[in-house]
Amino acid sequence: MSPSYEKNLRRLTKIAAETGLRLNPDEARAQKVVGLMAENYHAVGEWICPCKQQHKPAQKGMDKACPCPEWLDEIAKDGHCFCRLFFAQA
């Protein structure tokens, strides 16, 4: 795993813990989202959300960074964010 991947995983794990959430227990799904986000960070210097990315390739300041502004509302409504990366505690 790349240094960007490891850094992002630590960052997201910390965010989940601080907000009382958990990362997706489906490790393959979590690894894919974390990995794509790390690739975006490596390319443009922002943790661009791959699931809400509007530009290919990602564009700094133009695509939503993770966590996005609506993530907590999505979790409150659906039990998880749009990307299925963050989940409410079971």
N, C-alpha and C positions, 0 to 999 in steps of 0.2 A: 504494500500500500504506500502511496506517495506521502510525502510530508504534508502536503495540502489536505489530503484526505484525513490523515491523523489529526491535524489541527482542527479541521472542521468537525470531526466526530467529537473531539473534546469540547468544542464550543457548543455544539448542539446538545450534548449530554448535560452540560452545565445549565443551559437555558431550560431544558426539560425539568431538571431538578429544582431550579429556582422558581419555576411556575407551577410545580406540583403535577407535571405531566410525565409522560414516558414516551420513549421512542418506539416506533413500530416493532412489535415482537417478531414480525416476519423479516428475518435478517437479510434475505436476498433483496427485498423491496427497500429496506433502509440503506443497504450498501449501495444500491443503484442510485438513489436520490442523493445521498451524501457524496458519492463519487462524481456524479455529474455536476453537482454544485462546486466541488473541489476543482474540477476542470475549468469551470467558469471563473473561479477565483484566480487560478493560475493564468488564465487568458486575459482577464480584465481587472483583477484586483478587487472584485466584489463577490460576495456570496450570493450570486444570482440563483434564484429558484428555478430549477429546470422545468418544473411543471407549469409555471406561469410565465415562462420566458417567451417574449413576443418577437425577439429578433434572433436570427441565426446568422452568424454567431452572436453570442450575448454582447450587449452594448452597455458599457458603464453609464450609469445614471438614467438609462432608458428602460431597463428591465427591473422587475421587483426583486429585491434582496430578501433573503430568508433570515428571520421570520418576516413574512409580509404583513402589511397593515391589518389585514382581515383574518389572520390565523386564529386568534382567540375567539372571534365570533363564529368561525367555522367549527371550531372544537366544541363550543357551547351548543351549537345547533346539531352537529352530526356525530360528535364524540371523537372526531379526528379532523385534522386540517385537510385541505384539498389534496395535498400531495400524499397524504397518508403517512407522513413522517412523524408527526406529533399526535399522541392519543391522550385522552383523558385517562386518569387512573381507573382501573377496573374496580 
